[in-house]
Amino acid sequence: MLNVRTYPLGFIETNCYVVSNATKQCLIFDPGGDGDKLISEIKKLNLQPLAILLTHAHFDHIGAVDQVREAFSIPVHIHTAEKKWLMDASKNGSAKYAEIPSISCKEADVILTDETKLEIGDFTFQIFHTPGHSPGSLTYYFPEDEFAIVGDTLFQNSIGRTDLLGGNSAELLRSIHSKLLSLPGTTVLYSGHGGATTPEDEMGSNPFLNGF
């Protein structure tokens, strides 16, 4: 049984997820900021980080990438469509806002190109390409533990915005319906902001999905 811990971090409290197993190995998803806080928490829990996995490369999901990567000497994974966004503040969106510093990270260590099964340490999970909110948005699905980390593709009673670089409303809805709502109905979907939800809850109550 995997443990999923949620940490709202950074400028707009983006959900960072730390997924750990019984042997204290862990994966870090979307370290969006407050690197010192996250590093301290992981060390306090005596966890052994193996990798950073990004759902996408918007600034609020990558703010602490380099700090966390260097603290634990672990690789960063990203979809090929956004591999240059880490280094480019105009692409990751941080250049758009005067109230936050421009964010530029080092290149990712692992470029993901296919929907595949990935094995890292004792973790085995599936990767879905779920574009629409951004061109390289990814979902990480853990079927045995019945949860998925979906980034900003789908929220509780809402969906991801599509007015940023590379966003596409029709593509987003296709991703949601073909990849997320097709999962078993009680699968826990961990979003980039706000609380968790499930496919069956969203099919029943999400006003953005009605009529698609």
C-alpha positions in Angstrom: 0.0 0.0 0.0 1.4 3.4 -1.0 1.2 6.5 1.1 0.2 9.8 -0.7 1.1 13.0 1.1 -0.1 16.3 -0.1 1.9 19.6 0.3 0.4 22.9 -1.0 3.6 24.8 -1.9 4.7 28.0 -3.6 3.1 31.2 -4.9 -0.4 29.8 -5.3 -0.2 26.7 -3.1 0.2 24.1 -5.9 -0.2 20.6 -4.6 3.1 18.7 -4.4 2.6 15.0 -3.9 5.1 12.7 -2.1 4.3 9.0 -2.8 6.1 6.6 -0.5 6.1 2.8 0.0 6.8 0.5 3.0 10.6 0.6 2.4 10.6 4.5 2.7 11.3 5.0 -1.0 9.4 8.0 -2.4 8.6 9.8 -5.6 8.1 13.6 -5.7 5.5 15.1 -8.0 5.5 18.8 -8.9 7.6 20.5 -6.3 6.3 24.0 -7.0 8.0 26.0 -4.4 9.1 26.2 -0.7 12.0 23.9 -1.4 13.4 24.2 2.1 10.1 23.2 3.7 9.7 20.1 1.4 13.3 19.0 1.8 13.0 19.3 5.6 9.8 17.3 5.6 11.2 14.5 3.5 14.2 14.2 5.8 12.1 14.3 8.9 10.1 11.3 7.5 13.3 9.5 6.7 12.2 9.0 3.1 14.5 8.1 0.2 13.6 10.1 -2.8 14.1 8.4 -6.2 12.9 10.9 -8.7 10.9 14.1 -9.5 8.1 13.6 -11.9 6.3 16.7 -13.4 2.8 16.7 -14.6 3.7 19.8 -16.7 6.1 22.7 -16.6 4.1 25.7 -15.6 5.9 27.9 -13.1 3.8 27.0 -10.1 4.7 23.3 -10.5 8.5 23.7 -11.0 9.6 26.4 -8.6 11.6 24.1 -6.3 12.7 21.6 -9.0 16.4 22.4 -9.0 16.6 22.8 -5.2 15.0 19.4 -4.5 16.9 17.7 -7.3 20.2 18.9 -6.0 19.4 18.1 -2.4 18.7 14.5 -3.1 20.7 14.0 -6.4 17.7 12.6 -8.2 16.5 12.9 -11.8 13.7 15.1 -13.1 11.2 13.6 -15.6 9.1 15.6 -18.1 7.2 15.1 -21.3 9.1 16.0 -24.5 6.6 18.7 -25.5 7.7 20.8 -22.6 11.4 19.9 -22.2 12.4 23.5 -23.1 9.8 25.1 -20.8 11.9 24.5 -17.7 14.6 26.8 -18.9 12.3 29.5 -20.5 10.3 31.8 -18.2 8.2 33.0 -21.2 7.1 29.4 -21.8 6.6 28.3 -18.2 4.6 31.4 -17.5 6.7 33.0 -14.7 7.7 35.9 -16.9 4.0 36.9 -17.2 3.7 38.0 -13.6 5.6 40.9 -12.1 5.0 39.9 -8.6 7.0 36.6 -8.8 10.6 36.0 -9.9 11.2 34.5 -13.3 11.9 30.8 -13.0 14.5 29.0 -15.0 15.5 25.5 -14.2 18.2 23.2 -15.6 17.2 20.7 -18.2 15.3 17.6 -17.2 17.2 14.4 -16.9 14.6 12.1 -18.4 12.4 13.0 -21.3 9.2 11.0 -21.6 7.8 10.4 -25.1 5.5 7.5 -24.9 2.5 6.3 -22.9 4.1 3.5 -21.1 4.7 1.6 -17.9 7.5 3.1 -15.8 9.4 1.4 -13.1 11.4 3.4 -10.6 12.8 1.6 -7.6 10.0 -0.5 -6.3 7.3 1.7 -7.9 5.5 0.6 -11.1 3.0 2.9 -12.7 1.5 4.0 -16.0 2.0 7.3 -17.9 -0.8 8.9 -19.9 -0.3 11.9 -22.1 -3.2 14.2 -21.3 -2.7 17.5 -23.3 -5.1 20.4 -23.3 -4.1 22.4 -20.3 -0.6 22.4 -21.7 0.9 20.4 -24.6 3.0 18.1 -22.4 0.6 17.5 -19.6 1.0 14.0 -18.1 -1.1 11.8 -15.7 0.7 9.2 -13.5 -1.6 6.2 -12.8 -1.0 3.7 -10.0 -3.6 1.0 -10.8 -2.8 -1.3 -7.9 -3.4 1.5 -5.4 -6.2 3.0 -7.4 -5.1 6.6 -7.7 -3.7 8.9 -10.3 -1.9 12.2 -10.2 -3.5 14.4 -12.9 -1.9 17.8 -12.6 -4.1 20.7 -13.8 -6.1 18.6 -16.3 -9.0 18.0 -14.1 -10.2 19.5 -10.8 -13.0 18.8 -8.3 -16.0 20.2 -10.2 -13.8 22.1 -12.7 -11.2 21.6 -15.4 -7.8 23.1 -16.3 -7.6 26.5 -18.0 -6.7 26.6 -21.6 -5.8 30.2 -22.2 -2.1 29.7 -21.6 0.6 28.8 -24.1 -0.4 25.7 -26.0 -3.7 25.3 -24.3 -6.6 23.7 -26.3 -10.1 23.3 -24.9 -11.2 20.5 -27.3 -8.0 18.6 -26.6 -8.4 19.0 -22.9 -11.9 17.5 -22.9 -10.7 14.6 -25.1 -8.0 13.9 -22.6 -10.4 14.0 -19.7 -12.9 11.7 -21.2 -10.6 9.2 -22.9 -7.9 9.0 -20.2 -9.3 10.0 -16.8 -13.1 9.3 -16.9 -12.4 6.0 -18.4 -10.5 4.9 -15.3 -12.4 2.8 -12.7 -15.0 5.1 -11.1 -13.6 5.1 -7.6 -10.0 5.9 -8.7 -8.7 8.8 -6.6 -7.6 11.7 -8.8 -5.1 14.0 -7.2 -5.2 17.4 -8.8 -2.7 20.2 -9.0 -4.9 22.5 -6.9 -7.7 21.8 -4.4 -9.0 18.5 -3.1 -9.0 15.0 -4.7 -11.9 13.7 -6.6 -12.9 10.5 -8.6 -14.1 9.8 -12.1 -17.6 8.9 -10.9 -17.9 12.1 -8.9 -16.9 14.3 -11.8 -19.2 12.5 -14.3 -22.1 13.2 -11.9 -21.4 16.8 -10.9 -18.8 18.6 -13.0 -20.6 21.3 -15.0 -17.8 21.6 -17.5 -18.2 18.0 -18.7 -21.9 18.0 -19.3 -22.8 17.7 -23.0 -19.4 16.7 -24.2 
